[in-house]
Amino acid sequence: MKYTAHINIMPLKELLDPQGKAVNNSLHNLGLTGVHDVRIGKHIHMTLEAATKEAAENMTREACKKLLANQVMESFDFTVVEG
């Protein structure tokens, strides 16, 4: 069965996010002063084949741990949907 994983990878909250800080400052320069604490991350869509949703979730978790996310600097979360 085919599944689609929607993965969000973000820098750990404890770490400085220089890209997010630059975007935050630029938004303020554009007059959007109500914007605070911008964090920049990645969103990944991954299609996979698995026997069950649980197996697809396990495959997604392993992909994140082994390749997609640097767990020293990033956290991840994901949802897996059928189809």
C-alpha positions as CSV (number, residue, x, y, z in Angstrom):
1,M,0.0,0.0,0.0
2,K,1.2,3.5,-0.7
3,Y,1.6,6.1,2.0
4,T,2.7,9.8,2.0
5,A,4.8,11.1,4.9
6,H,4.8,14.8,5.6
7,I,7.9,15.6,7.6
8,N,8.8,18.8,9.4
9,I,12.4,19.4,10.4
10,M,13.2,22.4,12.6
11,P,16.3,23.7,14.4
12,L,16.3,22.9,18.1
13,K,14.7,25.7,20.1
14,E,17.9,26.0,22.2
15,L,20.0,26.8,19.2
16,L,20.4,30.1,17.4
17,D,18.7,30.2,14.0
18,P,20.7,32.7,11.9
19,Q,18.5,32.3,8.9
20,G,15.3,32.9,10.9
21,K,16.9,35.9,12.6
22,A,17.8,37.4,9.2
23,V,14.2,36.9,7.9
24,N,12.8,38.4,11.1
25,N,15.0,41.5,10.8
26,S,14.1,41.8,7.1
27,L,10.4,41.6,7.9
28,H,10.8,44.4,10.5
29,N,12.6,46.5,7.9
30,L,9.5,46.0,5.6
31,G,7.3,47.4,8.4
32,L,6.0,44.1,9.7
33,T,7.0,44.9,13.3
34,G,4.5,42.5,14.8
35,V,6.4,39.5,13.6
36,H,8.5,37.8,16.3
37,D,10.8,34.7,16.6
38,V,11.0,33.5,13.0
39,R,12.5,29.9,12.7
40,I,13.4,28.4,9.3
41,G,13.1,24.7,8.8
42,K,12.4,22.1,6.1
43,H,9.2,20.4,5.0
44,I,9.6,17.1,3.1
45,H,6.9,15.0,1.3
46,M,8.0,11.4,0.9
47,T,6.0,8.6,-0.8
48,L,6.6,5.1,0.4
49,E,5.3,1.6,0.0
50,A,4.6,-0.4,3.2
51,A,2.3,-3.2,4.3
52,T,0.7,-1.1,7.2
53,K,0.6,2.5,8.4
54,E,2.7,1.5,11.4
55,A,5.4,0.1,9.0
56,A,5.3,3.3,7.0
57,E,5.6,5.4,10.2
58,N,8.6,3.2,11.3
59,M,10.3,3.7,7.9
60,T,9.7,7.5,8.1
61,R,11.1,7.6,11.6
62,E,14.2,5.7,10.5
63,A,14.7,7.9,7.4
64,C,14.6,11.0,9.7
65,K,17.0,9.6,12.3
66,K,19.5,8.2,9.8
67,L,19.5,10.8,7.0
68,L,16.9,13.6,6.9
69,A,17.4,15.3,10.3
70,N,20.7,16.1,12.1
71,Q,19.4,15.2,15.6
72,V,22.3,17.2,17.3
73,M,20.8,20.4,15.8
74,E,17.3,19.6,14.6
75,S,14.1,18.1,15.8
76,F,11.5,16.4,13.5
77,D,7.9,15.4,13.5
78,F,5.8,13.8,10.9
79,T,2.4,12.5,9.8
80,V,1.8,9.5,7.5
81,V,-1.4,9.3,5.4
82,E,-2.7,6.6,3.1
83,G,-2.5,7.3,-0.6
